[in-house]
Amino acid sequence: MRFPIFKTKIEEVKKKFNLADPKERQRYFELKAGAEIEKLRDYLKENTFIAYLLGKKMSGKGTYSKMFAEVVNPERIDHFSIGDMVREVEPNLKQRKKELIDFLKKDYRGFISLEKAIEIFEKRNTETLLPTELILALVKREIARREKKALFIDGFPRDLDQISYSLFFRDLIGYREDPDIFILIDVPQSVIDERIKWRRVCPLCQTSRNLKLLPTSKIDYDQKKKEFYLLCDNPDCKGVRMVSKEGDELGIEPIRKRLEMDGKLIERSFSLYGIPKILLRNSLPVKEAKTFVDDYEITPEYSYQWSEKEKKVKIIEKPWIVLDDEGIESYSLLPPPVVVSLIKQIAEALSL
Ligand SMILES: [Zn+2]
């Protein structure tokens, strides 16, 4: 399974953009995908689509689809994850809330009774897969609540059996005559590993950053522990020290099985016929980078030095090189160039 490298470099344009700045980012998108953004906005005035996001855990599914919405039209595009939906619906299921149970009585169909399906749901742990038929009914309910919006669905299909369901899902639920699209995301395991290992979270506002790959604007040094740390810079927050979550230092080890399963799911979907597929690549070989992307589109890595004299942290930035799953030295792309490729491929899939 090899995903093509998408070219976002425009030869004659020399301008650089700071992609961390929202205003510059908007100008960047206009330059690199302005025509397609206009076509999509036009399309979304009267039409919608359903896109299934397939990527490993921490592959950036939420980031990409939210950025796509932000750039194209946040009012007409929604993103929802099965995980969030399950967490939200859980208390209502436990209390057997009437509105929910009535909906399920009408819409649930399966080989086990609705009551049994709800019991499995309540007794589940992180390993058990929820009854597919119950998930289908709940997804249908979510979609009905988001009328007239294009949707990115994250977390369905979840296993190999569910792929076939998703192919006919549109027909099953009678979701208008919307086009449906599969979005496959390819990201090296090493990228996921470092995203987890260096993740830092604000204990107050839960903002998540990365000490090595996505620091905040304020970095300080703990002289006792001899370690650098981030201070939260969310303007609505108090600016406290961000911390790593227990277990994060293990990286992908605890979720290795899950990542394997996700990988199989992507591989299987890669060979599907009849449904448009969009292929997103997070990384590209260092050797080919100059041909395909601009320097500022590549994820840098940050390291730090403490200057005892100036009592100040010195920040060192350089290109981040990782080995992809085939052992090739690669760069990881920042989200905006991946979203440029997403915008262009969706416009094409919709024949705009
Ligand atoms: Zn905070």
Boltz pocket constraint, residues with backbone or C-beta under 6 A from the ligand:
constraints:
  - pocket:
      binder: B
      contacts: [[A, 202], [A, 203], [A, 204], [A, 205], [A, 206], [A, 207], [A, 232], [A, 233], [A, 234], [A, 237], [A, 238], [A, 239], [A, 240]]
      max_distance: 6.0
